[in-house]
Amino acid sequence: MSKGKITCEVEIVSKERRGAYTEVLTRLWERSVRKTHDFLRDDEVAHMCATLPSLLARVPVLAVCRCGAVYAGFACLCGRELDMLFVDPVWMGRGVGCELMRWALSQGADTLTVNEENDAARRFYEKFEFCVVAVSYTHLTLPTKLEV
């Protein structure tokens, strides 16, 4: 598969239809996170992966980016905040993230949070004129084993 730009469509997924997307978007999310979030431990990724289906069910607006019959990325909006934007690594660098960002901006998104360790994501959002206005050092680490 060449790395050229592609044609894709962004579509909003209604809450009633989200169950049909859960598995494919969870797998997409995990591939994306494993490619771009090397600062996370395996147990952190596993925990977040397990909670993602309930998050996708509750988020106010879920949009998927489809390239032909393939889901290449997705984004979630909570009011004016871009809460999530993930692209399958196979489709990175081909315009999918930009298409999702253009969609989010057209919906009024003007706020987002990015992991400080994710320089590539920060640079991507800066291309859309987002800038750092605050830095938080709060990080929740879940124990891998409960101590008794």
N, C-alpha and C positions, 0 to 999 in steps of 0.2 A: 504494500500500500504506500503510495507516494505521500510526502509530507506537505503537499500543496494545500491551498485554501479550499474550502468545501462550501457547499450550499446546505444549509440546515434550517430547520424551523423550530421556533420556540412555541410551546403550547402550555397553557395553564391546565393543571390537573385538578379536577374538583375533588372535594373531600370524599365524596361517594365512590370515586374511582381509584383512590390512592392505594387501596389494598392490592390491586393488580400490578402496581409499580414497585411495591416494597422490596421484593427480592432483587430485582434487577438494579434498582438504585442503591441498595445496600452494598451489593457486590461492586458497583461502580465506585461508590464512596470509598470502600476499603482499598481498591486498587489505586485510587487517586491519593489517598492519605499515605499509603505505603511508599508511593513515589515522591511525595512532596513534604511529608512531615517526619523526616528521619530523626527528629528530636524526641518523638514519642516512643515509649516502650511498647513491646508487643501486648502486654496485659492492658495498657491504656487503650490501644487500638481495639482490642477485643471487647473491652467494656463499652466503648463508644459505639462500636458496631452493633452490639446487642441492644443498645438503647435507641439507635437510629430509627427503627420502624415506628416507635411510639412518637418520636419527634416529627417524623414526616407526616404522621396522621394528624398531629395537632397544629403544625405551622399554618398561619393564616393563608399564605399563598405559596404554592409549589409550582414551579415551571420546569419542564424538561426540554432539552434541546435534542431534536431528532435529526439525524442525517440519514435519509432514506428510511430504512426499517430499524436502524440502530440508535439506541439512546446513548448519546455521546457526553452528556453533562446535565446538570440540574442546578437550580438556584431556588432559594427560599427567601421570601420577604416577610417581615414582621413590621407592619406599618411602613415607615420610611427607612427601616434598617435592612440592609442586605445581610441576612442571617447566615446563609450558606451559599457557596458557589464551588462546585466540584466538577472537574472534567476528567473523563477516562484518559489515562496516560496515552493510549493509542491515538487519541484525538488532540492531544496537547500541541500547541503551536500551529494549529490549522484554522483558527478563528472561532472555535466553539465558545471559549471563555469570553471573547469580545462580543459575540452575539448575545450571550447571556447578560453581559454587562450593559449592552445597549438596551436590552429589554428592561433590566432592573432600573436603569436611569429613566427610561420612558414611563415607568410606573411611579417615579418620584423618589427613588432610593437616594439618600444623601448621607447615610451613615453606615459604617461597617466596622467590624473588629477583625484584626488579623493577628495571628501569632507572631510575636516579635522575632522568633527564630526562623520564620518563613520569609526570607529576603525576596525570593522570586515572586511571591504573592504580593508583598508590599510594593515592589517595582511595577507589577501588573496594574494594581489599583492606582498608583501614582500616574500612570499613563492616562487615566480617566480623571485626573486632577483631584484625586483624594490626597489628603495629607495627614500626617500624624498630629493629633491635637492632644493626646494624652497617652501615657504609658502606664500600664498596670503590671505589677510584679506578682499579683495574686495568682497562684496556680494550685489547683486541687489535685493532690496525688492520692489515689486510692490504694489501700494496702493490698498486697498480693496474697497475704495470708493473715487471718485474724489471730491475734495473740490471746491466749486464754490464761 
